[in-house]
């Protein structure tokens, strides 16, 4: 059987893979999208620059109605420790934005991405699993479960934390596990959220309520594994009461919507983000705790960087999967990824620490950010649009 020939093969059909296929097609090349769509009941907080990229790709208009703006972010120290940080409150208006970002259920985001892909002739979909990837100086090959083979000049690994693409490329990872479990819920509540995202910091991790359209919010509750096990055993009514108490009733009475999510907390980063004819994006390259809405937005910057490098190589007549592209991608993504990993790791570990100087440093840092205007605004801008990475798609510019 003759291989099917394309410029780029994107492996993974989740939101990261769907976005990568669209971005690469926008760079002017042909794309094969490989993978079976999977149900994903999570939500994603898309920061303003990510919204800009989705607008440029023609996706955002189809799902904006299912998203809620995040106009104010509150951080509340809900620990019972001697040194507690003051409440910090950040408003998007202060840095000239209508909203820091928008929170959307992944089912709606994936549907909008899939609809745009269906209308893009340069993308061919293969709704089967990849079973193997090989690469060489002249190209790469992706073997499919149905026996077909796709020949490509570049493989984009967007297949998650257990990435086949990463494994096939021989790329190892570094990481650590935390003594924490993250749980995800979708809630209905009796009081309006007023487009305010509230993050309660507790001794076992953050408890974060993020607005959804109407009187609904998503909740990420990070806690000790033993408490998570106890929570998992409660019925919906008892759990809703516990969530209302933990949130100090700021949103009133709660009602849970199915399903529930639960996973151990860890941070993991690939030692390299590229190999021969291969680049890694999203959770195939890095996995971060669900703190500060950084995970998927970091992956979108990966994708925008790949698309920009491919577009530049195509215009100059260079090999879109050659070392000049893959090596540049690895270099360009290091600083941004390292900065996010260090910041989130420190914030999470400082919550868990019983060492008073660490608690004091965390409290002082939040106090200074909250009280010093230029510092607060710089922190907000860096959170939304990092200086270390601003590819053209994230700026709304053509590739």
N, C-alpha and C positions, 0 to 999 in steps of 0.2 A: 504494500500500500504506500503510495506516494505521500510524503508529509504535506500538511497544509502550511503554506508559507505566509508569514505576516511580519511586520516590523517589530512589534512589541507583544509579548505574551504577559498578561497580568494574571497572576494566580491568586485566587481568593475573591469571593463574590459577596462579601459583607460591605458595609458602607465605605471602608477604606478602598477595597478593590474596585467597587463601582465608580468611586470618585477618581481613582487612578486611571481607569480606562477612559473616562471622559476627558481628563486633563491631557493624557497622552494623545488622544485623538485631536484635541484642540491644538496640539503642537504640530499637526500636519502629517501624522503617520498612521499606518493601519494598526489595529489592535485586536488581539484575540483575548477575550475575557473567559477565564477558566474557573469553574467552581460551581457548586450547587448552592443556591440561596438558602439561608437558614433563618428560622424565626429568631428574632431578637427583641425582647420585651423591654430592653433598657432605654434610657433617655440619654440625650447628648446635649450639653450646653455648648453651643457654637459661639465662639467669640467674634467680635465685629469683623476682624480681618478674614476669618473663615467664611462669614456671610458674604463678604466682598468677593471671595473666590467662587463661591457657589452662584452668586449673581452673574459673574463673568462666564461661568459654564452653562448658564441658562437653566439652573435647577431651582433656585430659591423661590421664584414666583409661584412654583407649583406646590410648595409646602409651607410657605410663610403663614398661611391661615391656621395651620396646626401647631404653631410655635408661640411661645410667650416671651416677651422681652424681659431682660434682666437689667433694670435701671438703677437699682440700689443693691449694694452688697454689705451685709452686716457680719461682723465677727464678734461673737459673744463668748467670753471666758466663763464656762459653766463648771469649772473644776471647783473643788473644795479645799484648795491649797492655800498656804499662807500668802504667797505672792500671786496675785491674779492680775491679768492684763485688763485694762479698761476696754469697754466696748469700742470697736472701730467701725465707722460707717463710711462707705464710699459711694459717691453718686456719679453716674456717667456724664451728667450735665457739666460737671466740673472740668472735664477734659474735652468738652465739645461734642459728645456722642449722644445720640438718642437713647442708646442702650449699650451696655458692655457686650451683650450678645443675646442669643435667643435659645431657649430650651425647647427641645422637640423630641418626641418619641421616635425611636429608630425605625419603627415600621413605616411612619410617614416619610422620613428622610429617604429610606431605601426605596420606597415606591416612587418618589419624585426622581431619584437617580436612575432607577430602572426605566422609567418612562422616557427620560432624555436619551438614555442609551439606545432604546428601541428606535428612536428617531434619528440616530447617528449612523449613517451608512458605513463609516470607517471602522465600526466596532462589530466584530462577529462574536456571538456568545456561544459558549460550550458548557452546558449545564451538567457537567460530569466532574468527578474528582481527577486531579492530577496524581499520577502514581510514581513519577520519577522525572528528574531534570538532569540533563547533561549539558556541558558547555565546552567550547573550544575556541581556538583563535578565529575561526570563520563564522561561528554562530552558536546558538543554543537550541536544544530540543526538549519539548515538554511532552511526556508520554501520558496519554489519557486512559482512564479506566475502561473505555469502550474499545481500546486497541488503536485508536488514531494517534497520530503524532503531529505536533505543531512545531514548525521550524521558525525561529525568531532571531532577531539580532540582539534583543535585550529581553531579559525576564525580570519582571517587577514582582517581588514577593510581598503580597498583601494578605497573607494567609494566617495571620494571628500568632499568638504566643507559642504555639506548637508547630511552627512553620516548617513545612516540607522543603520549601525553597532554601531556607537558611541551613537546614540539615544537609541538603544535597550539595550546597556550596562549601560545606565543611567549616562553617562559622560557629564558633562557640560563644557562650554568653557569660556575663558576670552578673551576680545579683545576690539578694538576700531576702529571706522571709521575715515578716514581722509577727509578733505574737498577737495578731489581730485578725478578725474576720469582717469583711464588708458585706452588708446586706442592702438590697435595693427594693424599694416599694413605690407604688403609685397610690396617691391618696386623694380622696375628696374631703373637703373641709367646709365648715359652716361660716368662716370669716374670710374676707378677701385677702389675697397676698399682696396687693398693690404693687406688683412687679418687683418685690423685694426678695432677694435670696438671703437666707439666714443660716450661718454656720456656727453651731454651738461647739465649742471645744471642751471635751471632757477628758478625764484621766486615761481613758482607753481609746481615744480617737475622736474625730469630728462627727457630728450629727448634723447633716446639711439638708435643708429644705429649699428646693429650687422650683420656681413657678412653672406651671403649665397653663394652657388656655382655660379660662373659666375659673371655677373654684376648685382647682386641682393643683397638686404639686407632686414632684418626685422627691423621694427621700433616699439619701445614702447614709446609712448608719454603720459606723465603724466602731467595733467594740472587741472585748476580750472573747476568745473562742468559747469559753464556758457560758458566758452570757448569751452569745449568739445561739448556742445550742438550746438554751432555755427559751429564747424568743421564738425559735423555729417551731417549738412544740406548742405554742399558744394558738388558740383559735383567733379568727379575725377580730371578733369583738374585744377580746382581752388585749390583743396586740394593739388595736386602735386606741384603747384607753391608755396603754403604756406609752405610745407615741405622743399622745396629747399631753400626758404628764411631762415627758422628757422635753417637749417643746414649750413648756410653760404656757400651754393653751393659746399661743399667739395666733393660731389659725382656727381656734375653736374645736368643736367636736370633729372627729376623724372617722372616715370610712375607707377601708382598704379595697383596692381593686386587684384582681389577679393579673399576672402571677407574682410570686416572690422570687428574689434572686439572692444567692449567697455564694461567696468565694473567699478563700484565704488571701490575705494581703501580702504582696511581694513587689519588689522592684527588680527589673532584669533588663540588661542592655547588651546588645550584640557587640562583640569585640571589634567587629568591622561592620560597616553598613553596606558594603559592596564586595563583590568578588568578580571573577571573570564572567562577563556578560550578565551580571546579576546585580540588582539593587534591592534593598529591603526597606519597606515603608510601614508605618503604623506599628502595631504590636509585634510584628515580625522583627522589628528593629529595637523596640523599647517598650517596656511595660512599666507604668507608674501607678501608684496608689490613686484612687479617685478623689483627689484633693485639688482644689483650685481650678477645676475645669481645664486641665492641661493635656490629658491623654490624647483624645481624638484631634484636638487642635494642633498638637505637635505633629501628629501623623499627616494632617492636611498640609503643613509646611514641608514635610518630606515630599509629598506628592507634587506640590507646586514647584519644588526645586528640581525634581526629576523632569517634569514637563518643560521647564525653562531650559535645562541643559540639553534635552533632546531637540527642542526647537532650534536652539543655537547651532547645534551640530548639523542638523538637517539643512539649515540655510547655508552653512559654510561648506557643505558637501563632505563632512567628516562622518566617521562611523558612529551611529547613534548608540551602539553598545560597546564601543571600544574603551580602552583604558583611560583615555582623556575624559570621557564622560563618567565612568564609574568611579575613578579616583577623585574627580572633582566633587562628585556627590558625597563621597565619604568625608572629604575635608570640610565641605560646607555645612554638613549636618552635625558635626561634632560639638561645636561650641553651644549651639542652641539646646541640644539634647542634654549635654552635661550640666548646663546652668539650671534647666528645669528639674533634672534629677536631684541635684544637690539641694536646691531650695525646698523641694517637696519632702525629701528625705529628712532634712534638718527640722522642718516644721513638724512633721509627724513624730520624729523621735523626741523632740523637745516636749511634746505633749505627754509622752510616756515616761519621761525622766522624773525621778524623785529628787534629783540633785538640785538644791536651791539656786546655785549660780546659773544653771541652765534655765530654770524657770524665770529667774530675774532677767536674764538676757532676752528671753522671748517676750516677756511683759514690757520691757523697756523698748524693744524694737517696735512692737505694735503701738505703744504710746507715742513714740517719735513720729511714726508714719501717720498716725491719726491727727497729731497736733501741728505738724510742720507742713504747711501747704505745699511748697515746692517739692518736698520729699514725697508727700502723699500723691501728688499728681504724677510725679515721675514713676512711682511704683504702679499706679493705675495704667499708665501708658505702656510700661514694660510688660505688664500682665496681658494686655490686649494685643500689642504690636511690638514684639521683642526686637531690640536693636540688632541682635545677633543674626536675625533671619527675617528678611522681608522680600521674598521672591515676587516676581511681577504679578502673578495671579492674585496674591494677597493684597496687592495695591490696586487691583482692578484694571491692570494694564494688559494689553494684548501680548500673547506669547511671541 
